[in-house]
Amino acid sequence: WTDALNEPRRAVLQGMAFNLGLRGLLGFRAMLAAAEVGDWETTVVEMLDSDWATQVVDRAQRLAKQMETGIWQ
């Protein structure tokens, strides 16, 4: 399903996988489920409601905006 995402959204997932490791990214089950169906509002809420977001505050905000809009930030 990730192949169907546009490049900016796919890059968010790739960046998170690089930062967290694949196992860490896969821990974002609700976020990934929302992204799979294109529910960007829930995807963003799940991204920002995480330990990761409190650790990389500015980056998390930028990537959440990119995931929501599908536009490079």
RAUR-V418148 format. One record per residue. N is the residue number from 1. RES is the residue in one small letter. PSI is psi in radians with two decimals (NA if undefined). OMEGA is omega in radians with two decimals (none if undefined). D_LAST is the distance of its C-alpha to the last C-alpha in Angstrom with 1 decimal. Layout:
BEGIN
N:RES:PSI:OMEGA:D_LAST ; N:RES:PSI:OMEGA:D_LAST
END
This chain:
BEGIN
1:w:-0.43:-3.13:22.5 ; 2:t:-0.42:3.10:19.3 ; 3:d:-0.43:-3.14:20.2 ; 4:a:-0.24:3.12:19.8 ; 5:l:2.65:3.04:16.1 ; 6:n:2.93:-3.02:13.7 ; 7:e:-0.78:3.13:12.1 ; 8:p:-0.70:3.13:8.5 ; 9:r:-0.72:3.10:10.6 ; 10:r:-0.64:3.12:13.2 ; 11:a:-0.56:3.07:11.1 ; 12:v:-0.85:-3.14:10.4 ; 13:l:-0.69:3.11:14.2 ; 14:q:-0.74:3.11:14.9 ; 15:g:-0.71:3.10:13.2 ; 16:m:-0.69:3.11:15.0 ; 17:a:-0.67:3.11:18.1 ; 18:f:-0.76:-3.09:18.0 ; 19:n:-0.75:-3.03:17.6 ; 20:l:-0.28:-2.94:20.1 ; 21:g:2.74:-3.11:22.2 ; 22:l:-0.73:3.13:22.9 ; 23:r:-0.72:3.11:25.4 ; 24:g:-0.78:3.11:23.0 ; 25:l:-0.73:-3.13:20.5 ; 26:l:-0.28:3.05:23.5 ; 27:g:-0.26:3.10:24.4 ; 28:f:1.00:-3.04:21.6 ; 29:r:-0.83:-3.11:24.0 ; 30:a:-0.67:3.11:23.2 ; 31:m:-0.81:-3.13:19.5 ; 32:l:-0.68:3.11:20.2 ; 33:a:-0.72:3.12:22.9 ; 34:a:-0.74:3.13:20.7 ; 35:a:-0.64:-3.13:18.0 ; 36:e:-0.59:-3.13:21.0 ; 37:v:0.09:3.09:22.1 ; 38:g:0.36:3.09:18.8 ; 39:d:1.46:-3.01:19.2 ; 40:w:-0.56:3.12:15.6 ; 41:e:-0.84:3.12:16.9 ; 42:t:-0.66:3.11:19.1 ; 43:t:-0.82:-3.12:16.6 ; 44:v:-0.76:3.12:14.4 ; 45:v:-0.79:-3.13:17.7 ; 46:e:-0.64:3.09:18.9 ; 47:m:-0.82:-3.02:15.9 ; 48:l:-0.29:3.10:16.2 ; 49:d:1.07:-3.06:20.0 ; 50:s:2.78:3.04:20.5 ; 51:d:-0.68:3.13:21.7 ; 52:w:-0.80:-3.10:18.7 ; 53:a:-0.55:3.10:16.5 ; 54:t:-0.34:3.14:19.2 ; 55:q:-0.57:-3.11:19.2 ; 56:v:1.04:-2.93:15.6 ; 57:v:-1.01:-3.09:14.7 ; 58:d:-0.76:3.14:11.7 ; 59:r:-0.75:3.14:10.1 ; 60:a:-0.73:3.12:11.4 ; 61:q:-0.76:-3.13:9.9 ; 62:r:-0.78:-3.13:6.3 ; 63:l:-0.60:3.08:7.4 ; 64:a:-0.75:3.10:9.5 ; 65:k:-0.73:3.12:7.2 ; 66:q:-0.71:3.12:5.7 ; 67:m:-0.71:-3.12:9.4 ; 68:e:-0.80:-3.02:10.7 ; 69:t:-0.45:-3.05:9.2 ; 70:g:0.32:-3.12:9.0 ; 71:i:2.41:3.11:6.3 ; 72:w:2.38:3.11:3.8 ; 73:q:NA:none:0.0
END
